[in-house]
Amino acid sequence: MILQALSEYYARKAAADQASIAPEGLERKEIPFVIVLDSKGQFLGLEDTRTGEGKKKRGRAFAVPQAVTRTVAVSANLLWDNTSYVLGVSAKVKPERIRQQHAAFIATIRERIPDADTDEGVRAVLRFLEASEFAPVFAHPLWLEVMDSTGNMSFRLEGDNQLVCQRPAVLAAVQAVVSGATAQGKTCLVTGTLDTPARLHPPIKGVANARSSGASLVSFNLAAFNSFGNEQGANAPVGERAAFAYTTALNNLLARDSRQRLMLGDATTVFWAERAHVLEDSLAAWLGEPPKDNPDQRSEALKALYEAPRSGAFAIDEQDKTRFYVLGLAPNAARISVRFWWTGTAGELAARIRQHFDDLHIAHDRPGDAPHLSVFRLLVSTATLGKADNIRPNLAGAVVRSIFEGTEYPRELLGAAMQRIRAEGGAVTYARAALIKACLTREARLQSRQTTTPEVSVSLDPINPNTAYRLGRLFAVLERAQEAASPGINATIRDRYFGAASATPVTVFPRLLKLNTHHLSKLDNRGQAVNLEKQIGQIIDGVNDFPPLLSLADQGRFSIGYYHQRQSFYTRKEPNTQPEA
């Protein structure tokens, strides 16, 4: 299903815009440096196609003949490659192997293009290479930058706007190889047509933390994976054309400048639709972090998401039946593992993302707080030291699946949030409170315990009868009393007692109430003391006793009660505009 969907995406993109995706037999590759030759093969100069500054310089992407799959053996690309193949120069390769690589580069041109001497551009390249007069290249001012880079080189004939490897004679030779591979061999498992099975599939590049040279989504690299005497790709025959199509499509989606790519925890996530759809440009803005150069992009996209059913601006509603795909990938040694795979309609996805943000919605008082938290921010809030590297393995995939499928969030998510709160001395941050609220609200709704009123409200709910929620509120008021009695105190009861109070209330609250009597007696402002006593009385009035142990869900309710009560202390009260009776 995944390979078929990617192959269909390639066909769609290739039919609509060949400038954005390479035709069969080609691939888009960054070529930082181009050697310019005249028709006689004389060196005229070096072109630098890079843009950007410093280490962020990137070469221009060209459609070039598809790269070979390299193992230990020497194998050259057609009319483009690195300096050791093109010019026989490298500081990192042994001299004997460099000679083999350079010879293979020339031989590949002769073998792949039988009528090479009839094309002016190819003929010029061969004359240049076989003359081996490279001193003018090495003397060029750009040569030191060429050697410092790890990029590729190619050739251009003077007066041409295209590379030599893009000339009609070269493209015809490439297409001849592609056409010759069809109508023979085995039935392709992806297309159902006859094709030569791909022994090795082209590498996938762009998955975070995977090998820079690329990794395989489909491979049989050990004898234990073989069946019935088959080796490599023959175990699951995918035709050369289908292998090219799905890998080209996936590499296009994973490109650094792709708008259909985002990071969700450790999973590099890509997404696409069966036809051009506005959701392809919006999903990354909804779930990911806003780009630094356009911080308002995410807010604008989310506003459109919520207004879409009313305004029709995005034409995304539950009736939109466009098929949509989401694929999460993570490195696994030399291969790539699938973290999650979701397929459904655009309407379903938009509705479930709206529901996700509704479940997360909770009061917050800081102006800098984002009204809609990204998945990345939620996951980081559960990680040690707030570092992305410390996000629990597989948690991101489970969270994303629950969002896209509309199911309960993984129980591990609530546990991770509570663990970080206790580890940091009761730090119930906005992100953690939103996450806990979402977990509890969704669980209550899906288990049909409540059908109209969510279990956890957006802001303070004074009439919520849940004992754990009330104890969280009580803890916040007791802390408030301590802060009022000892202004500027370095550590409050939260730092010392929050973990025990939220898990085993009976062991802590009797002591805290005794301490509170002492704190209130120190207050000079008796009106404040009376108000605090009144609040404590109203909260305790709904608590029959202190439970010996709270479940994980009740620990979450305790944290939400604490968070809501603290937020209420800093919420500006609206003036009373009602006329007196």
N, C-alpha and C positions, 0 to 999 in steps of 0.2 A: 504493500500500500504506500509506504513512504517513497520508495524508488519510483513507483508509477506516478505519484502526485508530483514529484520533482521533475520527471521527464515531461509531463504535461505542461508544467510551468515553463520549462525550457522551450517547448514548442510554441507556447503562447508568446513568450518574449521575443523569440527569434522571428516570428511572423510579424510582430508589431514594430520592433525596433532593433535592427542588427547592430546599431551603434552601441547599444548598452550590453549586449551579450554576444559572444563569439559564435559564428556559424560552425557547422559540423567540420571537424578536422582542425579547427583553430581554437585558440584561447586568448583571453586578454591578459597581457603580461606587462609589468612595468619595465620599460627599457630606459634607464637613466642616460645612457650615452650612445650616440650614433656616429659611426665612421662614414664620412662623406667621401665618395670616390668620383672620378671622372670616367668617361666611357672606356678609357684605356687601362683602368684599374689603378690610376695614380691617386695617392692620398691627398685630399684637399683640406681636411680639417675634422675636428671633433665637435659634435653638437651636444650640448647639455640640455636635456629635456626636463630637468627637475624644477619643481616650484616649491616655495616655502623657505624657511630660514633654519640655519643650523642643522641640528639633528633631525628636524622635522621635514627636511627636504625629501620629496618623493618624485620618482620618475613618471613620465607620462605613460599611460597604459595604451598598448597597441594590440590589435588582433594579429597574432603570430601563429605559425604552425604549432599544433599541440605538442606540449613537452613530452619527452620520453619518460618512462618510469625507470628510475635509476636504482640499481642495486650495487654490487661490487664491481661489475663489469663496466668497461668504458662504453658509453653510448652518448651520441651528440644530438643536439637539437638542430633543426633545419634552418640555417641562415641567421640564428641568434643563439647566444649562450653566454657563459661567463668568460673572463679573460683567458683562463687556462685552455679552453677549447678554441676560442676565436683566434687568439694571438699566440698561444703557447707560452703564456707568462703567468706566474703565480708565485707568491711568497709562501704559500701553505701546502703546495703539492710537490712531490718528489720529481726531479728532472725527467726520469724515464717515463713516468706516468703522464707528465705534461706532454711529452712528445707523442705518446699514444693518443692522448685526447685531441691534440691539434690535428693529427693525421686523420682521426675519426671524423672530425668536423668537415674536412675537405672531402673525404670519401662519402659522407652522407649526402652532400650536395650532388656529387656525381651519380650516386645510386638513386636518389629520390627524383632527380630531374634529368632524365636520359638525354634530352635535347638542350642541355644547359648552355651550350655555346651559341644557340640560336637566339637567346634572350640577352639583350644588351646589358641589363643590370646584373644578371647572374654571371655572365661572362666577365664583367668587370671585377666582381668579387673573387672569382676563381683566379684571375690574373694577379690580383693583389695578394691573395693568400699563397699562391704557388711561387710568386717571386720572393716572398719572405723578406721584403724590404720594409721592416717595421720601425726603423730608426726615427723617421719623421713623426710617427705616432707617439713614440716614447718621449720625444722632445717637445711635444705639445704642452702648453701651460696647464691643460686640464688633466694630464696624465697622472699626476700625483693623487688627484681626487678619485680618478678611476681606480687606482690601486687601493686606495683607502676604503672604497665602497665594496660591497659584496653583490652589487647589481649585475645586470646583464648588458650585453652590447649587441648591436645589429648594424646593418649597412643601409645607406641611401645613395642613390645615383644623383649626381648633380642635375638640378632642374626638375627632379621628381618631387611630388608632395607626399609620397608614400615610401615605406621601406621597401627594400628589394624583396623581402619575404612576403610582401603584399602584392607583388606584380602578378599579372594574369597567368604567366607561365608557371609560377610557383603555386598559385592557388589551384590551377588545373591539375598539377601533379598531386597536390594534397587530396583533392576531390576524387581523383582516380583511385587512390588508396582506399578512401572511404567507400566508394561505390563497389570496389572489388571485394570488400569484406562482407557484402550482403548477399542474399539469395543463396546462401550455402551454410553449412554447419548445422547447429542445433536450434531448436525453438527457444527464443529468448523468453525468460520468465517474466519480463516486464512488459514487452510489447506483444508477445504471442506470435511473432514473425520469425522467419529463418534468419540467422545471423551468426557470424563467427563469435563464439564465446570469448569474452575478455579474460585473459589469463590473470592479469593484475589490473585492478581498477585504478584510474588516476587518483592522486592524493587529494585530500580535502584540506584546505588551508583556511585559517581564520578562527579556529576554535581556540578559545583562551586556554593557555598553559599546555597546549598540545605541541608537538614537535614543529619547529619553524619550517622544516622541509615538507610538512604535511603528514597526515595520517589517514588510515583507511576506515571507511564506514563498513565496507564488506571485504573480508579477506579470510584466507585459509592458509595461514603461514606456519602451521605445525602439522605433523603427520597425524596427530590425534583428531584433527578436524576433518580428515579425508574420509570418503565413503566409496565403497565398491571400486577401489583402485583409482579413483579420480584424484587429480591434484589441482591445487589452487582454484581458479574460477570455474573449472569444470564441475565442481561439486554443486554449484548452483548457477547454471549457465545464464549469464546476463550478456546480451549481445554488445559488440563494440559500440554500436550507435547509442544504445540505451545507457551504457556505462558513461560514455562521453556526455550524454544529455543530462543525466542526473547529477554528475559531479560538476559540470559546468554551471548548472542552475544553482547548486548548493554553494559553490565558490562565489558566485555572483551575489547571493544573499548574504554571505559571510564577509564580503569586502568591507574594508575599513570605512568607506564612505556610504555604506548601505543604510537606507532608512528603514529597512526591514530586519534589523538585527538589534538585539539588546542583551544585556547581562542580567540574569535572574539568579542570584547566588553564584554558584560555581558553574551554572549552565549557560552556555552561549545559545541564545534563543533566536530562531528565525521564523518568519511567518509569511504566508502568501495566500492568495485567493485563486479560484479557478478562472477568474477573469479580472480585469483591472477594477480595483475597488478602493474607495477612499480609506477603508480600514487599514489597508497596507501602509498608508502614510501616518496613521493615527495611533496604532497600537503601542508603538515604542514610546510615544509621548504620554499615553495613559498610564503605562506600568513602569516606565523607566525614569531615570533622572533627567532633568532638563539640561540641554546643552549650555555650556558656560557662556557662549556668545549670544544666546537667546534664552534667558531665564524665564521669559513669559510664555514661551512656546507651549509648555505643558499645561499652564493654566488656561490658555486659550483653547487647547484641544479638549480639556475636560469640561469646559463651559459648553462647548459644542456638543459633547457627549450627552450632557444633561438636557440641553435644549432641543436635541435632535427629534424626539418624538413629537414635540409641539411645533417647532419651526420647520422641520423637514430639511434643515440646512445640510445634514450629512446623509439624509435619506436612509438612516440605519434604524430600523425598528424590528420588532419580533417577526414581522412578515417578510423580512429580507432573507431569501433562501439561498443566497450565494454561498457556495461551499468554501470554507476557510480552513486553513491548516496551520498548526503551530508545532514546531519541532525544537526540543531542547537537547543540546549535545554537550558532552564533557569528555576530556581526554581519558584514555585507558591504555597506558603504555604506547605501543605503536599503532593502536587502533582508537576509534572513537566510539563511545558508548552513548546510547539513546537514554537521556534522563527522563524525557516524557514526550508523548506524541498525542496531540489532540486534533480531532477533526469534527466540524459541525458547521452550522450556518453563521453568517455574519450577524444576523438578527439575534441568535442565541448568545453569541459572544458579547455583543454590545450590552444586552440586557443583564448578563451575569456580571460584567465588569461594573455596571451601574449598581447592582446589588452589593457587590464587594465594597464599593466606596460608601454605600449607605450603611452597611454593617460596621464599617470603621469609624463613621462619623461620631465624634465626641467633642465636648467643649474644650477649648484651649484659649489661653489669654495672651500669649506672646504674639506680637505682630509678625515676627519672622517665621512663625510656624506655618508650614504648608497646609492648606485646607484639605488636600488629598495626598496622603502619604504613598510614595512609591513602594513597590514590593521590596526593592533593595533596602530602603530605609527601615522597613519592618523587620527584615531578616537581620540587618546589622544590629538592631536594638536587642537582639537575642544572643549576640556573639560576644565572647570575651574581649574586653578592651575596646569594643565597638569596631573591630576590624573585620573586613570582608573575608579575610583568609580564615577566620575562626568560625564562620557560619557552619553549622552542623552539616555533614555530608547528607545528600539526598533530601534535605529539608526543603530546599528551594523547589525541587521538582514536585514534591508532595503538595506544597502550598499552591503552586501554579495550577496543578491539576484540580485542586478543590475550587479555585476561582473559576476556571474554565468550565468545569462540570457542574458547578453550583452545589457541591456537596460540602459536608462539614470540613472545617480546617483540621489538619492533622493534630492529634492530641499532643504530639511532641512540641508543637509550636507554643501552646499554652504553658507546657512544662518548662520550655526553654526561657520564656519570658519571666516566669515566676522565679526561676533559678537565678537569673541575672538581677532581678529586683532584690532578692535576699542577699546575693553576693555583694551588692553595692549599697547595702545598708538601707533598703527600702526606697530606692530611687525609682519611683513610679513616674517615668517620663511620659510625655505626650504620646510618643510612638508605642510604648509598651501598654499604656492605658487603652489606646485605640485598638491594638492587637487583641488584648484580653476581652474588650467589649465585643469585638467582632466574633471571636471564638464562642463566647457565651450566647450572644444574640442568635447566631446562625444555628447553634446546637438546639436552642429552645424552639426556634421556628421549624426546623426540619424534623424534630421529634414530636411536633404538634402539641407541646405542652401549653403553648400560648399561640393564639391565632391572630390577634389584633394588636396587643400591646407587647413590645419587646421586653425581654427580661431585664435588660440593662438600658437605662435611658441615656440620652445624649448628655444631659447635665444633671445636677443634684435632684434626687427624687426623695423628698422628706417623708413620703408615706410608704416607701418601699419597705415591706415587712421582713425581708430576708435578714436573718440574724447576722450572717457574715458581712453583708453590706452595711448594716448598722454598726457593727463593731469596727469596721474600717473608718466610718464617719466619726465614731467615738474616739478612735486613736488620733485622728487629725485634730479634733477639738482639744484633746489632752496635750498634744504637742503645741497647739496654739497657746494654751494657758502657760506652758513652760517658757515659751519664747517671750510672752508678755511679762512674765515674772523675772526673767533673766535676759534682758536685751543684749544682743551680740554674742549669745552663747555659741561656742564652737561646735558642740555636738548635742543633739537633742535626743529624746527617747527613741526617735526613729532609728538613729544609728545603732543603738544598742538592743532595742526590743522588737523591731518590726518583724524580723524573721519568726521569732517565737510567737508574737501576738497573732500573726496571720496563719500560723499552723496549729498551735496549741494554746488558744486564748485563756483557758482556765489557769495556766501556769503563770500568766503575766498580768492580766487585767486587775486582779485584786491589789497587787502591788502598785500598779500605775494609778489606780484611783486614790490610794493613800498618798502617793506623791503629789497628786493633783490638789489635795487639800492643802498641802504645804505651799504649792505654787500659787494658789488663789489667795492664801493669807498674805503673801508678799506684795500683792498688787495694791498700788496706791489709788488707782482708779477703781473705786468700788462699783461704779456703774458697769465697767467692763467685767468685773468679777461676777456680778449678778447675771449679766448676759451669758457668760460662759457656763455658769452653773445651770441656767435655764436650758441652754442647748444640750448640755450633758443629760439633764433630766428628761428632756423630750426624746432623746435618742435611746436612753436606757429603758424608758417606759415600754418599748417594744421588745425588750430582750428579757426572756424568762430566766436564763442562766448562761454561764460562759461554757461553751462546748469544750470538751477535752481534746477534740481533734477535728480539723476542718479538711474536707476533701480538696483535691486540686481545683475543682470548679469553684468551691466556696473560698478558697484562697484567692482566686481571681476576683470574686465578688468583693472580698475584703479590700483588695487593692483598688478596685473601682470606687468603692465607698470612700476610701481615703482620698483618692484623686479628686472625686467630685466635691468633697467637703473642702479640700484645700483650694480648689478652683473657685468655690463660692466666696471664700474670704477676699479674693482679689477681683471679683466681678463687681463692676460699678452698678449700684442699685438705681433702677429707674425712678425718677421722681414721681410722687403720687399726684396724679392729675385729676383724681376723682373729686367732685365737689363734696363738701361736708354735708352730712345729713341735717 
